[in-house]
Amino acid sequence: MSLQDTNLLVQMAPIPATFKGTPQDLAAKMIRRMKIVSPSGTNFIFVGDTEPTSNVGPWLKDGTKWYVWEEDIKRYVPLDISDSETHWYFIGNSVPAGSDPSVWLKTTQDASEADPSHGNPISWYVFNGTSWVPYVGIVLSGPTASRPANPVEFQQFYDTDITCLIWFERTQWRTVSGVPGDVKAVMFEILTDALAHNPGWEVVGASNQNFRGRIIMEAAKDSGPSPETVLTTPAGVAVRAAFEVFGETDGVQINGASPVPYPPQFSLWHIVKT
């Protein structure tokens, strides 16, 4: 093992003039009176931005990066502390072989030498003592006024004023339930209340007054000059295209002898998911 020069000093107290003994006794006496000292300000760690050209001890670069001297290449290399690192969680697609730590981030693939990436994250899992179970987070909640001021796309929030789970999608808050084009009837006396409780929905006919105040019937064919879908209907039932409006001039005869009595009616707001 080669030794490195340092600026350390060896001090030894005087040996008594009355000393008598063998050479070995003299060596032992000298060792007991010696101590290693260093000049004031001696530092066994090199701190700086420029790599030293010789082994001057551990090197701290930029105040955050540790390097050690590699004798084979006569240069400093990054310090490998992997054996001392705490393993906080597993990450990958395969079920962990162990359960310590008890947290696992499942991803779409396992990292390999050919492809060191883990793909996309799927879910967090926690080991409950028997098996790995998915972690289900609890979303933020509160009144409408407490909705996040700067939400990110698909951030969820449970609005306690409207008792509904919503998320921020396509630049505005919308209900998590429903897809664009869904239509539902809601029991609110005031339209503004119906829309306030269903963010991301609008009243049917908001942009086309011809749809307003009508009974919604099932379409039997596609709308347009060349329908792709045409459904067969029973005899006497007209094949109506999607978005076709009708009934303005139709009359209904009401009498007790009719085999198909005119049903009593009840009006509700119809809204559509946008």
Phi, psi and omega in degrees: 000124178282146181256151181252140175291141176228174176262021177284152182239150176250125177245145180222134177286152181299146175273133180305142180296340182273006183297138174221140178163182180280169175304324179294321176297322179296317180298317180296320179296321180293316181299319182294339182259004182261152172210152179262128179234167178222152177298154179301135179089003179296134182231128180268007175240128178272127180242125180171172181268341184259133182294127176296153180268354178219172182284106179244023181096183179303143183245123176258110183260134177058016178077359183223346187244126181261137176230152176231157182283131176254109187296326184296323183252358179056043178213166175273141179232156179301141180287127178267110181246022184301325180291340181260354182286146175278129178276101187281322181199158173279154175215132180149181182271326183284146177297129181303144180288333179240188180230017177235108008284167186265023179236137183222127172263107181278133180236177184283346179204160174271144177288147178221172179295324179286325180221097185285359181280162179254005183076211181262148178289146178251303181190158171275143176233150178232137179277121185265014182104339180235316184210170176274126180240143181292143176273127179247115182281157176259126184285159174296152179215163179157182179291169181306321182294344182262009177301142180309133184289326182232067184290153174262163182304128179073015172289135185258156180203135176262113183274111183285342177289325181249004180046057185212142175274124182235164173215160182269113188215131183056049172071011176207164177285134178220159174294145176292323180286152177089152175236156180307129182105344176296139177238137177216156176260135182234148184261083174229138179286330184243131183299319181299327176291320179299318181286326179295326180275356180225067180300138182093004178242158174221159181293141176298126183095011180300325181247005180211102184293344177294342180272349190282144174072013184258154169283131182277124179246163179279131174285153179239359176204163179291155176272144178127170183290335181232079182300139177267333182236128175227120181266144177282132181244160178295163179300134179089355179255121183289146175273105182259138178279156176302135180071008176286134178253143184198172174103357183297326184250002181283140177249154180236124179270126182247119172202156185293341182274353183292132178291342178238086183294150178290121187286145172300149186243156183214121186267133174227158175287132174254128180234155183234140179286130181260000000 
